[in-house]
Amino acid sequence: MISARISALSAGGALASATLLALTAAPASAASGGEFETIYSLTNGACIAVVDSSVHGPGYPDSAAFTVSTNMTGVGACSLKVTLHWKNLTTSETGIRVVHAIGPGAWMSDPKSSIFQPGHGQFVATVTVDAVHLGESGQVEFSV
């Protein structure tokens, strides 16, 4: 009788675990984008920059959005080129989207200029900067 109860409890626990997994697991094709890892960088000028960026799709019909925010600390004018490199996994087409951040101080890309049209499909993207830096952006998947 005790072993029957243990078996029933084990079966109930397995069913609950499977249900929880099914409810919380997102399908791979549902990637809508996200944030890249923070990059710490020198700049073109006497500043140090903290770069946060993200890509999301669809940002607008048939489009995606690439946003960048920086906080540059230093003396005098400085700038940093931040580049999104994307690849369409459906068609193998590649492209870039470039943003020029200006400092010192806090800077954020304009929401209207963040929108771009990479085509339709599943994408993977990375971000680079044009100066000596620490950290890599990692990859973010998104779909349009």
N, CA, C and O atoms as CSV, one atom per row, in Angstrom:
chain,resi,resn,atom,element,x,y,z
A,1,MET,N,N,0.817,-1.178,0.000
A,1,MET,CA,C,0.000,0.000,0.000
A,1,MET,C,C,0.875,1.262,0.000
A,1,MET,O,O,0.562,2.247,-0.668
A,2,ILE,N,N,1.971,1.212,0.757
A,2,ILE,CA,C,2.876,2.349,0.780
A,2,ILE,C,C,3.522,2.529,-0.585
A,2,ILE,O,O,3.664,3.658,-1.055
A,3,SER,N,N,3.918,1.427,-1.233
A,3,SER,CA,C,4.548,1.560,-2.545
A,3,SER,C,C,3.561,2.067,-3.584
A,3,SER,O,O,3.980,2.742,-4.524
A,4,ALA,N,N,2.274,1.776,-3.462
A,4,ALA,CA,C,1.258,2.294,-4.386
A,4,ALA,C,C,1.132,3.801,-4.227
A,4,ALA,O,O,0.975,4.518,-5.215
A,5,ARG,N,N,1.200,4.284,-2.997
A,5,ARG,CA,C,1.117,5.723,-2.755
A,5,ARG,C,C,2.354,6.433,-3.303
A,5,ARG,O,O,2.239,7.498,-3.908
A,6,ILE,N,N,3.526,5.855,-3.096
A,6,ILE,CA,C,4.766,6.444,-3.613
A,6,ILE,C,C,4.724,6.498,-5.135
A,6,ILE,O,O,5.126,7.502,-5.722
A,7,SER,N,N,4.250,5.452,-5.780
A,7,SER,CA,C,4.138,5.435,-7.236
A,7,SER,C,C,3.175,6.509,-7.714
A,7,SER,O,O,3.453,7.194,-8.698
A,8,ALA,N,N,2.038,6.668,-7.024
A,8,ALA,CA,C,1.061,7.683,-7.409
A,8,ALA,C,C,1.643,9.082,-7.235
A,8,ALA,O,O,1.419,9.948,-8.080
A,9,LEU,N,N,2.390,9.320,-6.145
A,9,LEU,CA,C,3.009,10.619,-5.915
A,9,LEU,C,C,4.086,10.899,-6.963
A,9,LEU,O,O,4.196,12.026,-7.446
A,10,SER,N,N,4.874,9.897,-7.316
A,10,SER,CA,C,5.913,10.067,-8.336
A,10,SER,C,C,5.296,10.394,-9.686
A,10,SER,O,O,5.787,11.272,-10.395
A,11,ALA,N,N,4.226,9.699,-10.047
A,11,ALA,CA,C,3.554,9.954,-11.320
A,11,ALA,C,C,2.951,11.352,-11.331
A,11,ALA,O,O,3.028,12.053,-12.340
A,12,GLY,N,N,2.353,11.764,-10.217
A,12,GLY,CA,C,1.774,13.107,-10.120
A,12,GLY,C,C,2.836,14.182,-10.216
A,12,GLY,O,O,2.625,15.206,-10.866
A,13,GLY,N,N,3.976,13.965,-9.577
A,13,GLY,CA,C,5.081,14.925,-9.649
A,13,GLY,C,C,5.652,15.034,-11.048
A,13,GLY,O,O,5.972,16.130,-11.508
A,14,ALA,N,N,5.782,13.905,-11.726
A,14,ALA,CA,C,6.291,13.914,-13.102
A,14,ALA,C,C,5.334,14.657,-14.025
A,14,ALA,O,O,5.766,15.412,-14.895
A,15,LEU,N,N,4.027,14.442,-13.834
A,15,LEU,CA,C,3.020,15.134,-14.654
A,15,LEU,C,C,3.069,16.631,-14.397
A,15,LEU,O,O,2.996,17.418,-15.341
A,16,ALA,N,N,3.191,17.042,-13.139
A,16,ALA,CA,C,3.266,18.465,-12.803
A,16,ALA,C,C,4.524,19.098,-13.398
A,16,ALA,O,O,4.478,20.219,-13.904
A,17,SER,N,N,5.647,18.379,-13.337
A,17,SER,CA,C,6.901,18.891,-13.908
A,17,SER,C,C,6.797,19.055,-15.414
A,17,SER,O,O,7.252,20.059,-15.963
A,18,ALA,N,N,6.202,18.080,-16.087
A,18,ALA,CA,C,6.039,18.150,-17.539
A,18,ALA,C,C,5.119,19.301,-17.926
A,18,ALA,O,O,5.374,19.992,-18.912
A,19,THR,N,N,4.056,19.513,-17.161
A,19,THR,CA,C,3.130,20.616,-17.440
A,19,THR,C,C,3.827,21.953,-17.259
A,19,THR,O,O,3.681,22.840,-18.100
A,20,LEU,N,N,4.587,22.116,-16.170
A,20,LEU,CA,C,5.313,23.352,-15.919
A,20,LEU,C,C,6.324,23.621,-17.024
A,20,LEU,O,O,6.451,24.760,-17.475
A,21,LEU,N,N,7.040,22.606,-17.465
A,21,LEU,CA,C,8.011,22.764,-18.536
A,21,LEU,C,C,7.331,23.189,-19.830
A,21,LEU,O,O,7.832,24.064,-20.536
A,22,ALA,N,N,6.200,22.582,-20.142
A,22,ALA,CA,C,5.473,22.924,-21.373
A,22,ALA,C,C,4.959,24.353,-21.337
A,22,ALA,O,O,4.929,25.023,-22.369
A,23,LEU,N,N,4.558,24.828,-20.175
A,23,LEU,CA,C,4.017,26.179,-20.065
A,23,LEU,C,C,5.096,27.244,-20.096
A,23,LEU,O,O,4.846,28.358,-20.556
A,24,THR,N,N,6.291,26.925,-19.616
A,24,THR,CA,C,7.341,27.939,-19.522
A,24,THR,C,C,8.330,27.905,-20.681
A,24,THR,O,O,9.045,28.886,-20.885
A,25,ALA,N,N,8.402,26.837,-21.436
A,25,ALA,CA,C,9.358,26.746,-22.542
A,25,ALA,C,C,8.819,27.499,-23.749
A,25,ALA,O,O,7.712,27.232,-24.217
A,26,ALA,N,N,9.613,28.443,-24.249
A,26,ALA,CA,C,9.217,29.195,-25.438
A,26,ALA,C,C,9.730,28.474,-26.671
A,26,ALA,O,O,10.846,27.954,-26.654
A,27,PRO,N,N,8.947,28.429,-27.738
A,27,PRO,CA,C,9.437,27.793,-28.955
A,27,PRO,C,C,10.586,28.594,-29.551
A,27,PRO,O,O,10.627,29.817,-29.423
A,28,ALA,N,N,11.522,27.904,-30.202
A,28,ALA,CA,C,12.696,28.555,-30.772
A,28,ALA,C,C,12.316,29.602,-31.804
A,28,ALA,O,O,13.028,30.598,-31.938
A,29,SER,N,N,11.237,29.426,-32.530
A,29,SER,CA,C,10.852,30.366,-33.573
A,29,SER,C,C,10.214,31.630,-33.006
A,29,SER,O,O,9.914,32.548,-33.769
A,30,ALA,N,N,9.998,31.708,-31.699
A,30,ALA,CA,C,9.342,32.862,-31.109
A,30,ALA,C,C,10.339,33.935,-30.672
A,30,ALA,O,O,9.951,34.876,-29.980
A,31,ALA,N,N,11.613,33.821,-31.058
A,31,ALA,CA,C,12.618,34.791,-30.653
A,31,ALA,C,C,12.240,36.169,-31.183
A,31,ALA,O,O,12.148,36.374,-32.393
A,32,SER,N,N,12.022,37.106,-30.273
A,32,SER,CA,C,11.635,38.444,-30.696
A,32,SER,C,C,12.731,39.455,-30.422
A,32,SER,O,O,12.511,40.657,-30.570
A,33,GLY,N,N,13.898,38.996,-30.029
A,33,GLY,CA,C,15.006,39.894,-29.778
A,33,GLY,C,C,15.309,40.023,-28.314
A,33,GLY,O,O,14.781,39.277,-27.489
A,34,GLY,N,N,16.164,40.973,-27.986
A,34,GLY,CA,C,16.534,41.206,-26.603
A,34,GLY,C,C,17.755,42.089,-26.504
A,34,GLY,O,O,18.182,42.715,-27.474
A,35,GLU,N,N,18.304,42.121,-25.302
A,35,GLU,CA,C,19.456,42.971,-25.016
A,35,GLU,C,C,20.763,42.224,-25.237
A,35,GLU,O,O,20.871,41.028,-24.966
A,36,PHE,N,N,21.757,42.961,-25.738
A,36,PHE,CA,C,23.105,42.434,-25.873
A,36,PHE,C,C,23.835,42.630,-24.541
A,36,PHE,O,O,23.388,43.394,-23.686
A,37,GLU,N,N,24.952,41.938,-24.377
A,37,GLU,CA,C,25.791,42.126,-23.197
A,37,GLU,C,C,26.396,43.535,-23.243
A,37,GLU,O,O,26.649,44.070,-24.322
A,38,THR,N,N,26.621,44.122,-22.085
A,38,THR,CA,C,27.226,45.452,-21.988
A,38,THR,C,C,28.672,45.396,-22.469
A,38,THR,O,O,29.405,44.453,-22.169
A,39,ILE,N,N,29.071,46.429,-23.225
A,39,ILE,CA,C,30.449,46.574,-23.702
A,39,ILE,C,C,31.041,47.811,-23.043
A,39,ILE,O,O,30.397,48.859,-22.984
A,40,TYR,N,N,32.285,47.687,-22.540
A,40,TYR,CA,C,33.021,48.800,-21.943
A,40,TYR,C,C,34.117,49.169,-22.936
A,40,TYR,O,O,34.904,48.315,-23.345
A,41,SER,N,N,34.168,50.458,-23.326
A,41,SER,CA,C,35.035,50.815,-24.445
A,41,SER,C,C,35.721,52.161,-24.251
A,41,SER,O,O,35.197,53.056,-23.589
A,42,LEU,N,N,36.899,52.282,-24.840
A,42,LEU,CA,C,37.486,53.592,-25.052
A,42,LEU,C,C,36.711,54.220,-26.202
A,42,LEU,O,O,35.909,53.544,-26.845
A,43,THR,N,N,36.935,55.483,-26.465
A,43,THR,CA,C,36.202,56.172,-27.535
A,43,THR,C,C,37.171,56.889,-28.454
A,43,THR,O,O,38.383,56.864,-28.241
A,44,ASN,N,N,36.632,57.522,-29.468
A,44,ASN,CA,C,37.392,58.437,-30.314
A,44,ASN,C,C,37.342,59.776,-29.583
A,44,ASN,O,O,36.409,60.556,-29.777
A,45,GLY,N,N,38.332,60.042,-28.750
A,45,GLY,CA,C,38.357,61.176,-27.836
A,45,GLY,C,C,38.758,60.649,-26.473
A,45,GLY,O,O,39.028,59.459,-26.315
A,46,ALA,N,N,38.798,61.537,-25.487
A,46,ALA,CA,C,39.285,61.160,-24.163
A,46,ALA,C,C,38.138,60.748,-23.230
A,46,ALA,O,O,37.921,61.367,-22.189
A,47,CYS,N,N,37.415,59.704,-23.614
A,47,CYS,CA,C,36.302,59.207,-22.802
A,47,CYS,C,C,36.359,57.687,-22.683
A,47,CYS,O,O,37.008,56.996,-23.468
A,48,ILE,N,N,35.664,57.209,-21.686
A,48,ILE,CA,C,35.402,55.782,-21.519
A,48,ILE,C,C,33.896,55.610,-21.624
A,48,ILE,O,O,33.141,56.383,-21.034
A,49,ALA,N,N,33.450,54.604,-22.370
A,49,ALA,CA,C,32.019,54.431,-22.626
A,49,ALA,C,C,31.504,53.109,-22.081
A,49,ALA,O,O,32.190,52.088,-22.119
A,50,VAL,N,N,30.277,53.153,-21.573
A,50,VAL,CA,C,29.511,51.960,-21.232
A,50,VAL,C,C,28.407,51.887,-22.284
A,50,VAL,O,O,27.589,52.799,-22.392
A,51,VAL,N,N,28.385,50.795,-23.062
A,51,VAL,CA,C,27.468,50.675,-24.196
A,51,VAL,C,C,26.446,49.574,-23.923
A,51,VAL,O,O,26.802,48.416,-23.704
A,52,ASP,N,N,25.182,49.953,-23.941
A,52,ASP,CA,C,24.075,49.001,-23.831
A,52,ASP,C,C,23.272,49.081,-25.118
A,52,ASP,O,O,22.981,50.174,-25.603
A,53,SER,N,N,22.912,47.931,-25.672
A,53,SER,CA,C,22.177,47.922,-26.936
A,53,SER,C,C,21.206,46.746,-26.963
A,53,SER,O,O,21.327,45.795,-26.191
A,54,SER,N,N,20.243,46.841,-27.874
A,54,SER,CA,C,19.268,45.767,-28.041
A,54,SER,C,C,18.744,45.773,-29.464
A,54,SER,O,O,18.854,46.768,-30.180
A,55,VAL,N,N,18.170,44.638,-29.862
A,55,VAL,CA,C,17.496,44.537,-31.151
A,55,VAL,C,C,16.200,43.778,-30.924
A,55,VAL,O,O,16.165,42.779,-30.206
A,56,HIS,N,N,15.133,44.269,-31.550
A,56,HIS,CA,C,13.817,43.645,-31.410
A,56,HIS,C,C,13.114,43.623,-32.761
A,56,HIS,O,O,13.225,44.569,-33.541
A,57,GLY,N,N,12.411,42.570,-33.027
A,57,GLY,CA,C,11.620,42.483,-34.236
A,57,GLY,C,C,10.301,41.825,-33.908
A,57,GLY,O,O,10.272,41.011,-32.985
A,58,PRO,N,N,9.246,42.102,-34.563
A,58,PRO,CA,C,9.121,43.222,-35.495
A,58,PRO,C,C,8.944,44.532,-34.744
A,58,PRO,O,O,8.091,44.641,-33.863
A,59,GLY,N,N,9.753,45.526,-35.095
A,59,GLY,CA,C,9.683,46.831,-34.454
A,59,GLY,C,C,8.627,47.719,-35.069
A,59,GLY,O,O,8.192,48.685,-34.443
A,60,TYR,N,N,8.215,47.417,-36.260
A,60,TYR,CA,C,7.246,48.162,-37.043
A,60,TYR,C,C,6.895,47.196,-38.161
A,60,TYR,O,O,7.678,46.277,-38.398
A,61,PRO,N,N,5.799,47.330,-38.854
A,61,PRO,CA,C,5.520,46.353,-39.922
A,61,PRO,C,C,6.724,46.156,-40.848
A,61,PRO,O,O,7.258,47.116,-41.403
A,62,ASP,N,N,7.134,44.920,-41.004
A,62,ASP,CA,C,8.250,44.535,-41.873
A,62,ASP,C,C,9.592,45.122,-41.439
A,62,ASP,O,O,10.488,45.279,-42.268
A,63,SER,N,N,9.746,45.448,-40.155
A,63,SER,CA,C,10.960,46.098,-39.677
A,63,SER,C,C,11.410,45.534,-38.337
A,63,SER,O,O,10.697,44.767,-37.691
A,64,ALA,N,N,12.610,45.935,-37.939
A,64,ALA,CA,C,13.149,45.640,-36.617
A,64,ALA,C,C,13.663,46.948,-36.034
A,64,ALA,O,O,13.724,47.957,-36.737
A,65,ALA,N,N,14.033,46.943,-34.762
A,65,ALA,CA,C,14.543,48.146,-34.110
A,65,ALA,C,C,15.859,47.832,-33.408
A,65,ALA,O,O,15.952,46.862,-32.656
A,66,PHE,N,N,16.880,48.662,-33.659
A,66,PHE,CA,C,18.185,48.553,-33.019
A,66,PHE,C,C,18.383,49.787,-32.156
A,66,PHE,O,O,18.488,50.894,-32.684
A,67,THR,N,N,18.435,49.621,-30.837
A,67,THR,CA,C,18.589,50.755,-29.934
A,67,THR,C,C,19.939,50.688,-29.230
A,67,THR,O,O,20.447,49.612,-28.916
A,68,VAL,N,N,20.503,51.869,-28.993
A,68,VAL,CA,C,21.802,51.980,-28.334
A,68,VAL,C,C,21.708,53.092,-27.296
A,68,VAL,O,O,21.140,54.152,-27.555
A,69,SER,N,N,22.273,52.836,-26.119
A,69,SER,CA,C,22.446,53.902,-25.130
A,69,SER,C,C,23.869,53.796,-24.598
A,69,SER,O,O,24.393,52.703,-24.383
A,70,THR,N,N,24.481,54.961,-24.391
A,70,THR,CA,C,25.842,54.994,-23.877
A,70,THR,C,C,25.934,55.994,-22.738
A,70,THR,O,O,25.148,56.937,-22.647
A,71,ASN,N,N,26.892,55.771,-21.890
A,71,ASN,CA,C,27.269,56.752,-20.879
A,71,ASN,C,C,28.770,56.921,-21.026
A,71,ASN,O,O,29.541,56.021,-20.695
A,72,MET,N,N,29.184,58.092,-21.527
A,72,MET,CA,C,30.595,58.360,-21.771
A,72,MET,C,C,31.116,59.334,-20.733
A,72,MET,O,O,30.571,60.423,-20.554
A,73,THR,N,N,32.187,58.927,-20.045
A,73,THR,CA,C,32.807,59.756,-19.026
A,73,THR,C,C,34.190,60.144,-19.509
A,73,THR,O,O,34.987,59.292,-19.903
A,74,GLY,N,N,34.471,61.456,-19.473
A,74,GLY,CA,C,35.787,61.900,-19.912
A,74,GLY,C,C,35.862,63.397,-20.054
A,74,GLY,O,O,35.024,64.136,-19.536
A,75,VAL,N,N,36.891,63.835,-20.771
A,75,VAL,CA,C,37.146,65.254,-20.964
A,75,VAL,C,C,37.065,65.571,-22.450
A,75,VAL,O,O,37.700,64.894,-23.259
A,76,GLY,N,N,36.308,66.572,-22.817
A,76,GLY,CA,C,36.211,66.992,-24.208
A,76,GLY,C,C,35.271,66.100,-25.001
A,76,GLY,O,O,34.729,65.118,-24.495
A,77,ALA,N,N,35.097,66.478,-26.264
A,77,ALA,CA,C,34.186,65.740,-27.149
A,77,ALA,C,C,34.715,64.339,-27.423
A,77,ALA,O,O,35.921,64.124,-27.547
A,78,CYS,N,N,33.784,63.391,-27.514
A,78,CYS,CA,C,34.158,62.019,-27.852
A,78,CYS,C,C,33.007,61.366,-28.605
A,78,CYS,O,O,31.865,61.824,-28.545
A,79,SER,N,N,33.324,60.303,-29.306
A,79,SER,CA,C,32.301,59.597,-30.078
A,79,SER,C,C,32.671,58.121,-30.177
A,79,SER,O,O,33.803,57.717,-29.913
A,80,LEU,N,N,31.681,57.342,-30.563
A,80,LEU,CA,C,31.898,55.908,-30.705
A,80,LEU,C,C,30.939,55.372,-31.762
A,80,LEU,O,O,29.740,55.649,-31.729
A,81,LYS,N,N,31.484,54.600,-32.700
A,81,LYS,CA,C,30.647,53.954,-33.715
A,81,LYS,C,C,30.244,52.584,-33.188
A,81,LYS,O,O,31.093,51.763,-32.841
A,82,VAL,N,N,28.926,52.347,-33.132
A,82,VAL,CA,C,28.368,51.083,-32.662
A,82,VAL,C,C,27.672,50.437,-33.859
A,82,VAL,O,O,26.806,51.054,-34.479
A,83,THR,N,N,28.046,49.199,-34.186
A,83,THR,CA,C,27.532,48.550,-35.394
A,83,THR,C,C,26.804,47.256,-35.057
A,83,THR,O,O,27.333,46.392,-34.358
A,84,LEU,N,N,25.584,47.140,-35.565
A,84,LEU,CA,C,24.813,45.901,-35.494
A,84,LEU,C,C,25.124,45.089,-36.744
A,84,LEU,O,O,24.988,45.590,-37.860
A,85,HIS,N,N,25.543,43.836,-36.563
A,85,HIS,CA,C,25.796,42.922,-37.676
A,85,HIS,C,C,24.710,41.857,-37.621
A,85,HIS,O,O,24.621,41.115,-36.643
A,86,TRP,N,N,23.880,41.772,-38.663
A,86,TRP,CA,C,22.807,40.784,-38.651
A,86,TRP,C,C,22.924,39.811,-39.811
A,86,TRP,O,O,23.472,40.130,-40.866
A,87,LYS,N,N,22.392,38.610,-39.585
A,87,LYS,CA,C,22.343,37.587,-40.626
A,87,LYS,C,C,20.949,36.984,-40.620
A,87,LYS,O,O,20.433,36.587,-39.576
A,88,ASN,N,N,20.349,36.923,-41.801
A,88,ASN,CA,C,19.052,36.287,-41.970
A,88,ASN,C,C,19.305,34.789,-42.089
A,88,ASN,O,O,19.900,34.333,-43.065
A,89,LEU,N,N,18.855,34.026,-41.100
A,89,LEU,CA,C,19.073,32.581,-41.101
A,89,LEU,C,C,18.216,31.873,-42.142
A,89,LEU,O,O,18.501,30.732,-42.506
A,90,THR,N,N,17.171,32.539,-42.623
A,90,THR,CA,C,16.284,31.971,-43.630
A,90,THR,C,C,16.878,32.092,-45.028
A,90,THR,O,O,16.810,31.149,-45.816
A,91,THR,N,N,17.474,33.279,-45.346
A,91,THR,CA,C,17.974,33.534,-46.697
A,91,THR,C,C,19.494,33.631,-46.781
A,91,THR,O,O,20.034,33.689,-47.886
A,92,SER,N,N,20.202,33.652,-45.648
A,92,SER,CA,C,21.656,33.833,-45.548
A,92,SER,C,C,22.111,35.246,-45.909
A,92,SER,O,O,23.314,35.493,-45.995
A,93,GLU,N,N,21.185,36.176,-46.122
A,93,GLU,CA,C,21.539,37.569,-46.388
A,93,GLU,C,C,22.125,38.175,-45.107
A,93,GLU,O,O,21.703,37.833,-44.003
A,94,THR,N,N,23.109,39.083,-45.268
A,94,THR,CA,C,23.710,39.758,-44.130
A,94,THR,C,C,23.609,41.266,-44.311
A,94,THR,O,O,23.372,41.756,-45.415
A,95,GLY,N,N,23.790,41.990,-43.221
A,95,GLY,CA,C,23.761,43.443,-43.294
A,95,GLY,C,C,24.261,44.056,-42.006
A,95,GLY,O,O,24.527,43.363,-41.024
A,96,ILE,N,N,24.384,45.380,-42.031
A,96,ILE,CA,C,24.812,46.111,-40.847
A,96,ILE,C,C,23.899,47.315,-40.643
A,96,ILE,O,O,23.220,47.774,-41.562
A,97,ARG,N,N,23.907,47.800,-39.433
A,97,ARG,CA,C,23.207,49.036,-39.065
A,97,ARG,C,C,24.174,49.781,-38.147
A,97,ARG,O,O,24.568,49.252,-37.108
A,98,VAL,N,N,24.566,51.017,-38.523
A,98,VAL,CA,C,25.575,51.776,-37.789
A,98,VAL,C,C,24.925,52.931,-37.034
A,98,VAL,O,O,24.059,53.630,-37.561
A,99,VAL,N,N,25.363,53.116,-35.786
A,99,VAL,CA,C,24.913,54.221,-34.946
A,99,VAL,C,C,26.158,54.948,-34.448
A,99,VAL,O,O,27.128,54.304,-34.048
A,100,HIS,N,N,26.144,56.284,-34.466
A,100,HIS,CA,C,27.262,57.086,-33.969
A,100,HIS,C,C,26.847,57.742,-32.655
A,100,HIS,O,O,26.046,58.677,-32.649
A,101,ALA,N,N,27.393,57.253,-31.545
A,101,ALA,CA,C,27.103,57.814,-30.229
A,101,ALA,C,C,28.049,58.982,-29.964
A,101,ALA,O,O,29.217,58.948,-30.351
A,102,ILE,N,N,27.530,60.016,-29.300
A,102,ILE,CA,C,28.297,61.234,-29.040
A,102,ILE,C,C,28.341,61.494,-27.538
A,102,ILE,O,O,27.345,61.309,-26.839
A,103,GLY,N,N,29.508,61.925,-27.045
A,103,GLY,CA,C,29.666,62.202,-25.621
A,103,GLY,C,C,30.494,63.430,-25.395
A,103,GLY,O,O,30.857,64.103,-26.360
A,104,PRO,N,N,30.815,63.756,-24.155
A,104,PRO,CA,C,30.580,62.963,-22.959
A,104,PRO,C,C,29.139,63.082,-22.474
A,104,PRO,O,O,28.368,63.927,-22.930
A,105,GLY,N,N,28.806,62.198,-21.530
A,105,GLY,CA,C,27.475,62.192,-20.933
A,105,GLY,C,C,26.648,61.026,-21.418
A,105,GLY,O,O,27.132,60.136,-22.117
A,106,ALA,N,N,25.390,61.055,-21.029
A,106,ALA,CA,C,24.460,60.002,-21.441
A,106,ALA,C,C,23.949,60.305,-22.839
A,106,ALA,O,O,23.648,61.453,-23.166
A,107,TRP,N,N,23.852,59.262,-23.664
A,107,TRP,CA,C,23.375,59.408,-25.036
A,107,TRP,C,C,22.486,58.214,-25.355
A,107,TRP,O,O,22.763,57.096,-24.922
A,108,MET,N,N,21.410,58.453,-26.120
A,108,MET,CA,C,20.517,57.365,-26.527
A,108,MET,C,C,20.101,57.575,-27.985
A,108,MET,O,O,19.858,58.703,-28.414
A,109,SER,N,N,20.021,56.480,-28.737
A,109,SER,CA,C,19.607,56.579,-30.135
A,109,SER,C,C,18.150,57.033,-30.216
A,109,SER,O,O,17.335,56.713,-29.351
A,110,ASP,N,N,17.843,57.781,-31.267
A,110,ASP,CA,C,16.488,58.271,-31.509
A,110,ASP,C,C,15.585,57.096,-31.877
A,110,ASP,O,O,15.935,56.313,-32.759
A,111,PRO,N,N,14.435,56.955,-31.223
A,111,PRO,CA,C,13.559,55.813,-31.530
A,111,PRO,C,C,13.169,55.705,-33.006
A,111,PRO,O,O,13.088,54.597,-33.536
A,112,LYS,N,N,12.929,56.822,-33.673
A,112,LYS,CA,C,12.544,56.773,-35.095
A,112,LYS,C,C,13.679,56.275,-35.976
A,112,LYS,O,O,13.449,55.537,-36.934
A,113,SER,N,N,14.909,56.679,-35.654
A,113,SER,CA,C,16.043,56.247,-36.483
A,113,SER,C,C,16.515,54.844,-36.119
A,113,SER,O,O,17.402,54.303,-36.779
A,114,SER,N,N,15.943,54.251,-35.089
A,114,SER,CA,C,16.314,52.894,-34.682
A,114,SER,C,C,15.713,51.828,-35.583
A,114,SER,O,O,16.168,50.684,-35.576
A,115,ILE,N,N,14.704,52.185,-36.354
A,115,ILE,CA,C,13.980,51.213,-37.178
A,115,ILE,C,C,14.738,50.938,-38.474
A,115,ILE,O,O,15.202,51.864,-39.138
A,116,PHE,N,N,14.861,49.662,-38.827
A,116,PHE,CA,C,15.499,49.269,-40.085
A,116,PHE,C,C,14.754,48.079,-40.682
A,116,PHE,O,O,14.005,47.400,-39.980
A,117,GLN,N,N,14.954,47.826,-41.963
A,117,GLN,CA,C,14.249,46.777,-42.695
A,117,GLN,C,C,15.225,45.696,-43.177
A,117,GLN,O,O,15.786,45.817,-44.266
A,118,PRO,N,N,15.431,44.646,-42.380
A,118,PRO,CA,C,16.350,43.587,-42.797
A,118,PRO,C,C,15.707,42.523,-43.690
A,118,PRO,O,O,16.399,41.624,-44.168
A,119,GLY,N,N,14.399,42.612,-43.921
A,119,GLY,CA,C,13.673,41.589,-44.678
A,119,GLY,C,C,12.883,40.710,-43.731
A,119,GLY,O,O,12.742,41.026,-42.549
A,120,HIS,N,N,12.368,39.610,-44.247
A,120,HIS,CA,C,11.584,38.681,-43.433
A,120,HIS,C,C,12.406,37.449,-43.100
A,120,HIS,O,O,13.246,37.024,-43.892
A,121,GLY,N,N,12.164,36.872,-41.919
A,121,GLY,CA,C,12.815,35.624,-41.556
A,121,GLY,C,C,13.279,35.618,-40.126
A,121,GLY,O,O,12.903,36.467,-39.318
A,122,GLN,N,N,14.117,34.627,-39.829
A,122,GLN,CA,C,14.754,34.476,-38.519
A,122,GLN,C,C,16.155,35.060,-38.636
A,122,GLN,O,O,16.846,34.819,-39.626
A,123,PHE,N,N,16.581,35.829,-37.631
A,123,PHE,CA,C,17.860,36.525,-37.674
A,123,PHE,C,C,18.691,36.229,-36.433
A,123,PHE,O,O,18.163,35.864,-35.383
A,124,VAL,N,N,20.002,36.394,-36.577
A,124,VAL,CA,C,20.927,36.396,-35.457
A,124,VAL,C,C,21.784,37.646,-35.629
A,124,VAL,O,O,22.151,38.013,-36.745
A,125,ALA,N,N,22.103,38.303,-34.497
A,125,ALA,CA,C,22.842,39.564,-34.577
A,125,ALA,C,C,23.885,39.668,-33.481
A,125,ALA,O,O,23.748,39.073,-32.412
A,126,THR,N,N,24.942,40.442,-33.767
A,126,THR,CA,C,25.967,40.794,-32.796
A,126,THR,C,C,26.225,42.293,-32.915
A,126,THR,O,O,25.791,42.924,-33.879
A,127,VAL,N,N,26.932,42.865,-31.937
A,127,VAL,CA,C,27.265,44.290,-31.937
A,127,VAL,C,C,28.771,44.443,-31.767
A,127,VAL,O,O,29.394,43.718,-30.991
A,128,THR,N,N,29.353,45.396,-32.501
A,128,THR,CA,C,30.768,45.737,-32.345
A,128,THR,C,C,30.904,47.244,-32.155
A,128,THR,O,O,30.002,48.010,-32.494
A,129,VAL,N,N,32.048,47.656,-31.606
A,129,VAL,CA,C,32.388,49.075,-31.481
A,129,VAL,C,C,33.724,49.297,-32.174
A,129,VAL,O,O,34.489,48.354,-32.377
A,130,ASP,N,N,34.006,50.564,-32.540
A,130,ASP,CA,C,35.220,50.851,-33.326
A,130,ASP,C,C,36.393,51.334,-32.482
A,130,ASP,O,O,37.206,52.131,-32.950
A,131,ALA,N,N,36.486,50.858,-31.244
A,131,ALA,CA,C,37.593,51.249,-30.368
A,131,ALA,C,C,37.968,50.060,-29.489
A,131,ALA,O,O,37.258,49.054,-29.449
A,132,VAL,N,N,39.082,50.187,-28.795
A,132,VAL,CA,C,39.511,49.155,-27.865
A,132,VAL,C,C,38.429,49.000,-26.806
A,132,VAL,O,O,37.920,49.988,-26.278
A,133,HIS,N,N,38.078,47.741,-26.497
A,133,HIS,CA,C,36.965,47.510,-25.577
A,133,HIS,C,C,37.153,46.225,-24.776
A,133,HIS,O,O,37.991,45.383,-25.097
A,134,LEU,N,N,36.346,46.104,-23.728
A,134,LEU,CA,C,36.277,44.891,-22.920
A,134,LEU,C,C,34.878,44.321,-23.063
A,134,LEU,O,O,33.890,45.056,-23.065
A,135,GLY,N,N,34.807,43.021,-23.180
A,135,GLY,CA,C,33.509,42.366,-23.302
A,135,GLY,C,C,33.065,42.263,-24.750
A,135,GLY,O,O,33.459,43.058,-25.603
A,136,GLU,N,N,32.240,41.269,-25.000
A,136,GLU,CA,C,31.654,41.058,-26.314
A,136,GLU,C,C,30.141,41.085,-26.157
A,136,GLU,O,O,29.620,40.788,-25.082
A,137,SER,N,N,29.442,41.435,-27.213
A,137,SER,CA,C,27.994,41.599,-27.144
A,137,SER,C,C,27.228,40.289,-26.999
A,137,SER,O,O,26.120,40.269,-26.462
A,138,GLY,N,N,27.817,39.202,-27.476
A,138,GLY,CA,C,27.064,37.959,-27.552
A,138,GLY,C,C,26.100,38.038,-28.732
A,138,GLY,O,O,26.124,39.008,-29.490
A,139,GLN,N,N,25.263,37.034,-28.889
A,139,GLN,CA,C,24.306,36.998,-30.002
A,139,GLN,C,C,22.880,37.125,-29.477
A,139,GLN,O,O,22.549,36.642,-28.395
A,140,VAL,N,N,22.049,37.788,-30.274
A,140,VAL,CA,C,20.621,37.882,-29.988
A,140,VAL,C,C,19.883,37.431,-31.232
A,140,VAL,O,O,20.225,37.831,-32.345
A,141,GLU,N,N,18.869,36.596,-31.045
A,141,GLU,CA,C,18.024,36.152,-32.149
A,141,GLU,C,C,16.742,36.968,-32.177
A,141,GLU,O,O,16.176,37.294,-31.133
A,142,PHE,N,N,16.288,37.294,-33.388
A,142,PHE,CA,C,15.013,38.000,-33.536
A,142,PHE,C,C,14.376,37.584,-34.849
A,142,PHE,O,O,15.033,37.002,-35.713
A,143,SER,N,N,13.110,37.880,-34.993
A,143,SER,CA,C,12.410,37.518,-36.225
A,143,SER,C,C,11.596,38.702,-36.714
A,143,SER,O,O,11.149,39.537,-35.927
A,144,VAL,N,N,11.413,38.761,-38.021
A,144,VAL,CA,C,10.597,39.796,-38.666
A,144,VAL,C,C,9.620,39.087,-39.562
A,144,VAL,O,O,8.811,39.734,-40.226
